[in-house]
Every structure is written in structure tokens, then in C-alpha cells.
Amino acid sequence: MLATLLIVFREVIEAGLIVGIVLAATQGVPRRGLWVGYGIVGGVVGACVVAAFAGEIASLFAGAGQDFFYAAILLVAVGMLTWHNVWMAGHGREMAREMKTVGAAVTRGERPLTALAIVVGIAVLREGSEVVLFLYGIASAGGTSQSAMLLGGILGVAAGVGLTALMYYGLVAIPASKLFSVTSWLITLVAAGLAAQAVLYIQQEGYLEFWSAPLWDTSWLLPQGGTDWRGLIGQMLHTLVGYNDSPNGPQLLVYAATVATMVCLMRWERSRHPRGALTPAERAA
């Protein structure tokens, strides 16, 4: 549930920042809220279509190579999470400028109001589609029930919308760069855990079986599942940071490689865009 909450919260915050920038740049424009609303609804509908197609594709692999399919979904999700973190590390400010430019053009009458619906719809569709893929990855990793994922998603949306509204109206002053830095680290750990789980699926098909003996066993201290408080903590850590009470060599190597790769790529991207993170001033301008 926590991994679902984190990812949905992060995506809602990003889409909310775009909506906030567009609304702030079009203050005084009649019916701007209506067209922004159209864009939000259109983006949500598009994300639902993506979810429907993803479910159909998953059903085609039921019973035949399903482990490989789950591994592929997890690895694609890891790749998307990596791209997501790296892109936001360097292009947050650029994205803010582009949204402000569109809003200013609408305010001056140089572009129609439909432009608001388009840019907001694309943003919501992009973030919503990423949520769909990431949640499929979390579901494929196992250990999280549908009801828990649903609850996590609802809480993530509520928290994201609430925090975005408070930031937009200036009721809380949270530097966007700090917010994204914390969530980027957490998402990095989620991605590493998904990559390690993908290795396990591949091993179940008879591949990557070298160094397959568990490196350690901490199930006596913090089991990965169970009904007592230790099992609940272990399960929470498994879904949030990829904790495994008895990992083997390939799983540990892939976990460490994923973390190292994402951190290096984010630092490299920041070095190319030293002022890439959103600032509160640019967010509300």
C-alpha cells in the first residue's frame, strides 16, 4: 500500500504543479477553470483506456510464460521510474516555463482556451499512464492485495490533491526541489525492489540460477510476511524499499546496480541543468 501511495502521490503532485502553473498564468481569463477541468477529465479517461489495454495484454499471457511477462512488466516499470526521476532532475524548471508560456499566450488572446485543455490533458494522461504501469509492476511483484493498492491509491490522490491545493494558495511553503528530492530517493528504492523481484521471476523459469543460495536469512528477526507486527513491518519494507529476508546473489546485485545507476544518472542530469528543480516562485508565477 505504501509504495502505491508514494507513486500516486508523486504523480499527482507533478500533474498538480502543471495545473497550478496554468491556472496562475491565466488569472482573470473567463472560463479558464472549465477548460482546465476538461483537460483533467480527458487525461483521466485516457489513463483508464491505457489501464484497460494493459489488463487485456496481461490476460493473454496467463498460464504461458507468465513469469517472463511479469518480469518484463517489472523491468519496464523500473526503466520508466528511472527515466522519470532523471528527467525531473533536469527539466522541472523548463517544464514550468513552457506551461507559463502557454498560459500567458491564452491570456493575451494569442491562443484559444482549448490550449489549456490540451496541455493539462496531456500532462494528466502522461502521469496517469505512468501510474498505471507502475501499479502493474507493484501488483506483479506480489505481496500487496488489490484492496490495499486501492486504498493506497485513494490516499495518494487525496494527499497529492490536498498538498497541491495548499501550495497553490500559499498556505504551505514547501520547496518543490526538497519535495521531489525526498520522493526521488524513495522511488529509487521502490524501483530497485521491483528489479530484484524481476530477477526472482526469471529464476523461476530456470535462468540466472548462479549464486542462487540465500546470502543471509533474517526471517527470524524480520520476516517478509506474517500476521504479527514483525511480519507486517517486513511486508511494508518489502513493498516500499524491496526488503527481502533471504535474497540471493543476482537479486542483490541487480538491486545495488539499479540504485547506483539511478543515482548516477540523476546527478549527471543535474550537472547538465544546475537549476533544474522547480522553485516556489516559478511554480506560482
HELIX and SHEET records of a PDB file:
HELIX    1   1 LEU A    2  ALA A   25  1                                  24    
HELIX    2   2 ARG A   32  LEU A   60  1                                  29    
HELIX    3   3 GLN A   66  THR A  107  1                                  42    
HELIX    4   4 THR A  114  ALA A  141  1                                  28    
HELIX    5   5 GLN A  146  TYR A  168  1                                  23    
HELIX    6   6 ALA A  176  GLN A  204  1                                  29    
HELIX    7   7 TRP A  229  VAL A  241  1                                  13    
HELIX    8   8 GLY A  249  ARG A  272  1                                  24    
HELIX    9   9 PRO A  280  ALA A  284  1                                   5    
END                                                                             
